[in-house]
């Protein structure tokens, strides 16, 4: 089964959406940039790409709030993961907890290297699980992202 | 590439890794020999699992070569770690090919081994990579 995914805006829309803080919406979906106007993405792939993308965006923000060590490298890697997922058809969907609450991907106050590593391990497990049911090219991408997250979790955990 | 071919390539890689870990591990400083021993055991376990997968599919596991070329004469400790890093990186590439398979057990094994090899490469390298097992990001995103 496939689902046609039409993308209407470019990356500037994503930046603008983040910039305004997404207040006033219970949910706010952002269409992602794509080199083409129409991409056909398998329905199971779409779910997997979207879920992993949401996790990577959250990890990128969390890594920003962890000082020093390997966190800057992790932040860059999570950003690269997100870019690759968007290029493969992933859609960034940011959800607020209430009309005035923060997005679920906002920076967690007091985030530590230990908490970052723990979330990276969970993200690795999730990406690996979703790779099992994906089409081959998406499975390979998700598997690589899972391996990267497991590696950063070890690195950040080891450097504490 | 058939699943048997992908598994046989991974098995050949594990044979070489086991040999390489033995040669390099013996030359590492004592502080790193435990890590090398753990890596060696992990590769032996992976080899045995691949052989079972191949046998279950009716294939014949490719045997190990009698010896492999591992250039260790006069190399530094850092270079020894680099050899082990390259062994893990190469294996991660081979396991990435398994994630393209539709056979569930082969794909699951490939996914798990990509993580294991990437983590060991990180341990030897001292840094992590954004896309282990992929030759390039555009290839991962656009080709099948």
Interface residues (C-beta under 8 A of the other chain):
Chain A: X70 X73 X74 X76 X77 X80 X81 X84 X87 X88 X124 X128 X131 X132 X136 X137 X139 X140 X141 X143 X144 X145 X146 X147 X148 X150 X151 X152 X154 X155 X158
Chain B: X92 X96 X99 X100 X101 X102 X104 X107 X108 X110 X111 X112 X114 X115 X117 X118 X119 X121 X122 X123 X127 X128 X129 X130 X131 X132 X133 X134 X137 X138 X140 X141 X142 X143 X144
